[in-house]
Amino acid sequence: MRNPIVVATSRRARDAWIIKLICPHCGEKHTHGGGDGLMAQGGHRIAHCRNSTGKGYFIELAEEAEAQHGKLR
């Protein structure tokens, strides 16, 4: 089974980006680091929940999704 793609939001914290999303495995909010560069970095992450059994997902940032697809999925 492929890892799902999740559209997430990002915000700049003091020293790094914070990415927030709703987990496709458990339906809860998860938070991941998004790097410390000029833009947040999505990509593959492992889910932070017990239901994931080591599964992950690919994070697509909302800004990128909107620019690429014309609207959010």
DSSP file (Angstrom, degrees, kcal/mol; ACC not computed):
  #  RESIDUE AA STRUCTURE BP1 BP2  ACC     N-H-->O    O-->H-N    N-H-->O    O-->H-N    TCO  KAPPA ALPHA  PHI   PSI    X-CA   Y-CA   Z-CA
    1    1 A M              0   0    0      0, 0.0     2,-0.1     0, 0.0     0, 0.0   0.000 360.0 360.0 360.0 136.3    0.0    0.0    0.0
    2    2 A R        -     0   0    0      1,-0.1     0, 0.0    55,-0.0     0, 0.0  -0.433 360.0-105.2 -77.4 151.8    1.3    3.5   -0.9
    3    3 A N        -     0   0    0     -2,-0.1    54,-0.2     1,-0.1    -1,-0.1  -0.618  43.1-117.2 -73.7 134.3    1.7    6.2    1.7
    4    4 A P        -     0   0    0      0, 0.0    54,-3.0     0, 0.0     2,-0.5  -0.246  18.0-119.7 -70.4 160.5   -1.1    8.8    1.3
    5    5 A I  E     -a   58   0A   0     52,-0.2     2,-0.4    54,-0.1    54,-0.2  -0.890  29.2-166.1 -99.7 130.8   -0.5   12.4    0.4
    6    6 A V  E     -a   59   0A   0     52,-3.2    54,-2.9    -2,-0.5     2,-0.5  -0.969  16.4-136.9-121.3 129.6   -1.7   14.9    3.0
    7    7 A V  E     +a   60   0A   0     -2,-0.4    15,-0.4    52,-0.2     2,-0.3  -0.749  34.8 179.4 -84.2 129.0   -2.1   18.6    2.4
    8    8 A A  E     -a   61   0A   0     52,-2.2    54,-3.4    -2,-0.5     2,-0.3  -0.841  24.9-125.9-129.7 162.6   -0.7   20.5    5.4
    9    9 A T  E     -C   20   0B   0     11,-2.2    11,-2.6    -2,-0.3     2,-0.3  -0.771  22.6-158.5-105.3 155.6   -0.3   24.1    6.6
   10   10 A S  E     -C   19   0B   0     -2,-0.3     2,-0.3     9,-0.2     9,-0.2  -0.951   9.7-176.8-132.6 153.5    3.0   25.6    7.8
   11   11 A R  E     -C   18   0B   0      7,-2.0     7,-2.9    -2,-0.3     2,-0.5  -0.988  31.1-111.4-145.3 151.3    4.0   28.5    9.9
   12   12 A R  E     -C   17   0B   0     -2,-0.3     5,-0.2     5,-0.2     2,-0.1  -0.726  32.1-170.7 -86.0 124.4    7.4   30.0   10.8
   13   13 A A        -     0   0    0      3,-3.1     5,-0.0    -2,-0.5    -1,-0.0  -0.315  48.0 -76.0 -96.1-171.7    8.4   29.6   14.4
   14   14 A R  S    S+     0   0    0      1,-0.2     3,-0.1    -2,-0.1    -2,-0.0   0.922 123.2   3.6 -55.9 -51.4   11.4   31.3   15.9
   15   15 A D  S    S+     0   0    0      1,-0.1     2,-0.3     2,-0.0    -1,-0.2   0.433 130.8  17.3-118.4  -1.7   14.1   29.0   14.4
   16   16 A A  S    S-     0   0    0     -5,-0.0    -3,-3.1    20,-0.0     2,-0.3  -0.969  78.6 -87.7-160.8 169.8   12.2   26.6   12.1
   17   17 A W  E     -C   12   0B   0     18,-3.2    17,-2.5    -2,-0.3     2,-0.5  -0.666  30.9-150.6 -87.1 144.0    9.0   25.9   10.3
   18   18 A I  E     -CD  11  33B   0     -7,-2.9    -7,-2.0    -2,-0.3     2,-0.5  -0.970   8.4-159.1-114.9 129.4    6.2   24.0   12.0
   19   19 A I  E     -CD  10  32B   0     13,-3.2    13,-2.5    -2,-0.5     2,-0.4  -0.930   6.8-168.4-112.0 131.2    3.9   21.8    9.8
   20   20 A K  E     +CD   9  31B   0    -11,-2.6   -11,-2.2    -2,-0.5     2,-0.3  -0.945  16.2 151.7-121.4 141.7    0.4   20.9   11.0
   21   21 A L  E     - D   0  30B   0      9,-2.0     9,-2.7    -2,-0.4     2,-0.6  -0.965  46.3-104.4-155.8 167.8   -1.9   18.3    9.5
   22   22 A I  E     - D   0  29B   0    -15,-0.4     7,-0.2    -2,-0.3   -15,-0.1  -0.919  44.9-121.0 -99.7 123.0   -4.7   15.9   10.1
   23   23 A C     >  -     0   0    0      5,-3.2     4,-1.9    -2,-0.6     5,-0.0  -0.418  10.0-150.5 -67.7 130.2   -3.3   12.3   10.1
   24   24 A P  T  4 S+     0   0    0      0, 0.0    -1,-0.1     0, 0.0   -19,-0.0   0.649  95.4  53.3 -74.1 -13.1   -4.9   10.0    7.5
   25   25 A H  T  4 S+     0   0    0      3,-0.1    -2,-0.0    30,-0.1    31,-0.0   0.836 129.6   7.8 -88.8 -37.2   -4.3    7.0    9.8
   26   26 A C  T  4 S-     0   0    0      2,-0.2     3,-0.1    26,-0.0    -1,-0.0   0.554  88.7-123.6-124.1 -12.7   -5.9    8.2   13.1
   27   27 A G  S  < S+     0   0    0     -4,-1.9     2,-0.2     1,-0.3    -5,-0.0   0.507  70.0 123.5  81.3   3.4   -7.7   11.5   12.2
   28   28 A E  S    S-     0   0    0      1,-0.1    -5,-3.2    -6,-0.1     2,-0.3  -0.519  70.5 -93.9 -94.1 163.6   -5.9   13.5   14.9
   29   29 A K  E     -D   22   0B   0     -7,-0.2     2,-0.3    -2,-0.2    -7,-0.2  -0.592  42.9-171.0 -74.9 135.5   -3.7   16.6   14.5
   30   30 A H  E     -D   21   0B   0     -9,-2.7    -9,-2.0    -2,-0.3     2,-0.4  -0.932   9.5-152.7-125.0 152.9    0.0   16.0   14.1
   31   31 A T  E     +D   20   0B   0     -2,-0.3     2,-0.3   -11,-0.2   -11,-0.2  -0.985  15.6 175.8-126.5 136.3    2.9   18.4   14.0
   32   32 A H  E     -D   19   0B   0    -13,-2.5   -13,-3.2    -2,-0.4     2,-0.2  -0.938  34.5-103.6-133.5 157.1    6.2   18.0   12.2
   33   33 A G  E     -D   18   0B   0     -2,-0.3   -15,-0.2   -15,-0.2     3,-0.1  -0.542  23.1-164.0 -75.1 148.1    9.2   20.1   11.7
   34   34 A G        -     0   0    0    -17,-2.5     7,-2.2     1,-0.4     3,-0.2   0.126  44.2 -99.3-121.5  19.8    9.6   21.7    8.3
   35   35 A G        -     0   0    0    -18,-0.4   -18,-3.2     5,-0.2    -1,-0.4  -0.246  28.3 -95.2  90.0 179.0   13.2   22.7    8.3
   36   36 A D  S    S+     0   0    0    -20,-0.2    -1,-0.1    -3,-0.1     4,-0.1   0.166  81.3 108.4-123.3  16.8   14.9   26.0    9.0
   37   37 A G  S    S-     0   0    0      2,-0.4     4,-0.0    -3,-0.2    -3,-0.0   0.040  90.1 -81.8 -80.7-166.8   15.3   27.4    5.4
   38   38 A L  S    S+     0   0    0      1,-0.1     2,-0.3     2,-0.1    -1,-0.1   0.767 116.2  33.5 -70.0 -26.2   13.5   30.2    3.7
   39   39 A M  S    S-     0   0    0     -5,-0.1    -2,-0.4   -22,-0.0   -22,-0.1  -0.947  93.0-102.3-129.4 150.9   10.5   27.9    2.9
   40   40 A A        -     0   0    0     -2,-0.3     2,-0.5    -4,-0.1    -5,-0.2  -0.378  34.3-135.3 -67.1 149.6    9.0   25.0    4.8
   41   41 A Q        -     0   0    0     -7,-2.2    -1,-0.1     1,-0.1    19,-0.1  -0.944  21.7-177.4-113.7 121.1    9.9   21.5    3.5
   42   42 A G        +     0   0    0     -2,-0.5     2,-0.2    17,-0.1    18,-0.2   0.317  28.2 114.5 -84.4-139.7    7.2   18.9    3.0
   43   43 A G  E     -B   59   0A   0     16,-2.3    16,-3.1     2,-0.0     2,-0.2  -0.611  69.3 -13.0 104.7-166.3    8.0   15.3    1.9
   44   44 A H  E     +B   58   0A   0     14,-0.3     2,-0.3    -2,-0.2    14,-0.2  -0.491  59.6 171.2 -78.0 138.9    7.7   12.0    3.6
   45   45 A R  E     -B   57   0A   0     12,-2.5    12,-2.2    -2,-0.2     2,-0.4  -0.974  33.5-118.4-139.0 153.9    7.2   11.7    7.4
   46   46 A I  E     -B   56   0A   0     -2,-0.3    10,-0.3    10,-0.2     9,-0.1  -0.785  41.8-107.7 -89.0 136.7    6.4    8.8    9.7
   47   47 A A        -     0   0    0      8,-2.1     7,-0.2    -2,-0.4    -1,-0.1  -0.309  16.2-140.5 -65.1 147.8    3.1    9.2   11.5
   48   48 A H        +     0   0    0      4,-0.0     2,-0.3     3,-0.0    -1,-0.1  -0.035  69.5  93.4 -97.2  28.7    3.2   10.1   15.2
   49   49 A C  S >  S-     0   0    0      1,-0.1     3,-0.8   -21,-0.0     5,-0.3  -0.834  77.8-124.8-124.8 160.9    0.3    7.8   16.2
   50   50 A R  G >  S+     0   0    0     -2,-0.3     3,-0.9     1,-0.2    -1,-0.1   0.801 107.5  62.4 -69.7 -29.7   -0.2    4.3   17.5
   51   51 A N  G 3  S+     0   0    0      1,-0.2    -1,-0.2     2,-0.1    -3,-0.0   0.659  88.2  72.0 -71.0 -15.4   -2.6    3.5   14.6
   52   52 A S  G X  S-     0   0    0     -3,-0.8     3,-2.0     3,-0.1    -1,-0.2   0.741  79.0-155.3 -77.0 -22.5    0.1    4.0   12.0
   53   53 A T  T <  S-     0   0    0     -3,-0.9     3,-0.1    -4,-0.3    -3,-0.1   0.884  78.2 -44.6  44.1  47.4    2.1    0.9   12.7
   54   54 A G  T 3  S+     0   0    0     -5,-0.3    -1,-0.3     1,-0.3     2,-0.1   0.487 108.1 135.9  82.2   3.4    5.2    2.5   11.3
   55   55 A K    <   -     0   0    0     -3,-2.0    -8,-2.1    -9,-0.1    -1,-0.3  -0.353  31.0-172.8 -78.7 164.0    3.3    3.9    8.2
   56   56 A G  E     - B   0  46A   0    -10,-0.3     2,-0.3    -3,-0.1   -10,-0.2  -0.588  11.5-137.6-135.8-160.9    3.8    7.4    7.0
   57   57 A Y  E     - B   0  45A   0    -12,-2.2   -12,-2.5    -2,-0.2     2,-0.5  -0.969  22.4-108.0-159.2 163.7    2.6    9.9    4.5
   58   58 A F  E     -aB   5  44A   0    -54,-3.0   -52,-3.2    -2,-0.3     2,-0.5  -0.891  31.4-140.9-101.1 129.7    3.8   12.5    2.1
   59   59 A I  E     -aB   6  43A   0    -16,-3.1   -16,-2.3    -2,-0.5     2,-0.5  -0.801  16.4-174.1 -94.2 124.9    3.2   16.1    3.1
   60   60 A E  E     -a    7   0A   0    -54,-2.9   -52,-2.2    -2,-0.5     2,-0.1  -0.985  28.0-125.9-113.7 121.3    2.2   18.6    0.4
   61   61 A L  E  >  -a    8   0A   0     -2,-0.5     4,-2.6   -54,-0.2     3,-0.4  -0.418  14.6-124.4 -71.1 141.7    2.1   22.1    1.8
   62   62 A A  H  > S+     0   0    0    -54,-3.4     4,-2.6     1,-0.3     5,-0.2   0.851 110.2  54.0 -55.1 -40.5   -1.2   24.0    1.2
   63   63 A E  H  > S+     0   0    0    -55,-0.2     4,-1.9     1,-0.2    -1,-0.3   0.903 112.1  44.0 -63.2 -41.5    0.6   26.8   -0.6
   64   64 A E  H  > S+     0   0    0     -3,-0.4     4,-2.6     2,-0.2     5,-0.2   0.896 112.9  51.8 -69.3 -41.0    2.2   24.5   -3.0
   65   65 A A  H  X S+     0   0    0     -4,-2.6     4,-2.8     1,-0.2     6,-0.5   0.909 111.1  47.5 -62.5 -42.8   -1.0   22.4   -3.5
   66   66 A E  H  X S+     0   0    0     -4,-2.6     4,-1.9    -5,-0.2    -1,-0.2   0.911 114.1  46.4 -66.0 -42.4   -3.0   25.6   -4.3
   67   67 A A  H  < S+     0   0    0     -4,-1.9    -2,-0.2    -5,-0.2    -1,-0.2   0.890 119.4  40.7 -66.6 -38.8   -0.3   26.9   -6.7
   68   68 A Q  H  < S+     0   0    0     -4,-2.6    -2,-0.2     1,-0.1    -1,-0.2   0.866 129.4  26.0 -78.8 -37.6    0.0   23.5   -8.5
   69   69 A H  H  < S-     0   0    0     -4,-2.8    -3,-0.2    -5,-0.2    -2,-0.2   0.472  98.3-120.7-109.4  -4.9   -3.6   22.5   -8.6
   70   70 A G  S  < S+     0   0    0     -4,-1.9     2,-0.3    -5,-0.3    -4,-0.2   0.247  89.8  24.3  83.1 -15.3   -5.4   25.8   -8.5
   71   71 A K  S    S-     0   0    0     -6,-0.5     2,-0.1    -9,-0.0    -2,-0.1  -0.960  95.6 -80.7-167.1 164.8   -7.3   24.9   -5.3
   72   72 A L              0   0    0     -2,-0.3   -10,-0.0     1,-0.1    -9,-0.0  -0.453 360.0 360.0 -73.8 146.8   -6.9   22.6   -2.3
   73   73 A R              0   0    0     -2,-0.1    -1,-0.1     0, 0.0    -7,-0.0   0.461 360.0 360.0 -77.4 360.0   -7.9   19.0   -2.7
